């Protein structure tokens, strides 16, 4: 298995993986390419098994004038069905956490569905604990 930081050259496999995860029409290859080149607060990691794209993880870095340390939020983590339960997701998480080790990151946070028991178990197995905070959202 190979895990690495995604580059502009990875738009095609990343776009395909994202469509499998989030559905068609949520973004375009052009917007994805622009974000990979210009968004310095988000890092995307790709996993390959035998050279085949198997999954990805997106992490946003949050800096605040109110705090000396930073937080990172895992905004997306997806592993193709045929590569699940083979350590790909765990390896993606570990790679992302290691990448941010020297970036003054105090911790990681993420959101997952209340009814997504498989994801909850996965994150707990990887050392994440459920927080008592509530998410509020306002649509525009």
C-alpha positions in Angstrom: 0.0 0.0 0.0 1.2 3.5 -0.8 -0.2 6.6 0.8 0.8 10.1 -0.3 -0.2 13.7 -0.5 -2.4 14.3 -3.5 -1.2 16.6 -6.3 -2.8 18.3 -9.3 -1.8 15.1 -11.2 -4.2 13.1 -9.0 -7.4 14.9 -10.0 -8.8 12.1 -12.1 -8.6 9.3 -9.5 -9.6 11.6 -6.7 -12.6 12.8 -8.7 -13.7 9.2 -9.3 -13.3 8.3 -5.6 -15.1 11.5 -4.5 -18.1 10.7 -6.8 -18.3 7.2 -5.3 -18.4 8.7 -1.8 -20.3 12.0 -2.2 -22.3 11.4 -5.4 -22.1 12.9 -8.8 -22.4 16.6 -9.4 -21.0 17.8 -6.1 -17.9 19.4 -7.7 -16.0 19.5 -11.0 -12.6 18.4 -11.9 -11.7 22.0 -12.5 -12.8 23.1 -9.0 -11.0 20.1 -7.5 -7.8 21.0 -9.4 -8.0 24.6 -8.3 -8.5 23.6 -4.7 -5.5 21.2 -4.8 -3.3 24.0 -6.2 -4.5 26.9 -4.1 -6.1 25.8 -0.8 -3.2 25.8 1.6 -5.4 25.0 4.6 -6.6 21.6 3.2 -4.5 18.6 2.5 -5.7 15.5 0.6 -4.1 12.1 1.0 -4.6 9.2 -1.4 -4.1 5.5 -0.8 -3.2 3.1 -3.5 -3.2 -0.7 -3.3 -1.1 -2.3 -6.0 -1.2 1.0 -7.9 -5.0 1.2 -7.8 -6.6 4.2 -6.1 -8.3 2.7 -3.0 -9.3 5.7 -0.8 -8.7 9.3 0.2 -8.7 11.5 3.3 -9.2 15.3 3.4 -8.0 17.3 6.4 -8.6 21.0 7.0 -6.2 23.0 9.2 -7.9 25.5 11.5 -5.9 28.4 12.9 -7.5 30.9 15.2 -6.2 34.3 16.6 -7.7 33.2 19.9 -5.5 30.1 20.4 -1.8 29.4 20.2 -2.3 25.9 18.8 -4.1 24.7 15.7 -6.8 22.0 15.2 -7.2 19.8 12.2 -10.6 18.4 11.0 -11.0 15.3 9.0 -13.7 16.3 6.6 -13.7 13.3 4.3 -12.5 9.7 4.7 -13.4 7.2 2.1 -12.2 3.7 1.2 -13.6 1.8 -1.8 -15.8 -1.2 -0.7 -13.4 -3.8 -2.1 -10.5 -2.4 0.1 -12.3 -2.1 3.4 -11.3 -4.1 6.4 -7.7 -4.2 5.0 -6.2 -1.4 7.0 -6.5 1.3 4.3 -8.6 3.6 6.4 -6.4 3.2 9.5 -3.3 3.8 7.3 -4.9 7.0 5.8 -5.7 8.3 9.3 -2.2 7.6 10.6 -0.6 9.2 7.6 -2.7 12.3 8.0 -2.0 12.6 11.7 1.7 12.1 11.2 1.7 14.7 8.4 0.3 17.4 10.8 2.6 16.4 13.7 5.0 19.4 13.1 2.3 21.9 12.2 1.5 22.9 15.8 -1.7 20.8 15.7 -3.2 20.1 19.1 -5.7 17.5 18.0 -8.0 16.2 15.4 -11.7 16.4 15.2 -14.3 15.0 12.8 -18.1 14.7 12.2 -19.9 11.5 11.3 -23.5 10.6 11.1 -25.4 9.7 14.2 -26.6 6.5 12.7 -23.3 5.6 11.0 -22.3 2.9 13.5 -19.6 1.4 11.3 -17.8 4.8 11.0 -18.2 5.5 14.7 -16.7 2.1 15.6 -13.8 2.7 13.1 -12.9 6.1 14.6 -13.2 4.8 18.2 -10.9 1.9 17.3 -8.4 4.5 16.0 -8.4 6.5 19.3 -11.1 9.1 18.7 -13.7 9.8 21.4 -17.2 11.1 21.0 -17.5 14.7 22.2 -20.5 16.2 23.9 -20.6 19.2 21.6 -23.5 19.8 19.3 -23.3 20.8 15.6 -25.6 23.6 14.4 -26.0 24.3 10.8 -27.7 27.1 8.9 -28.3 26.6 5.2 -28.2 29.5 2.7 
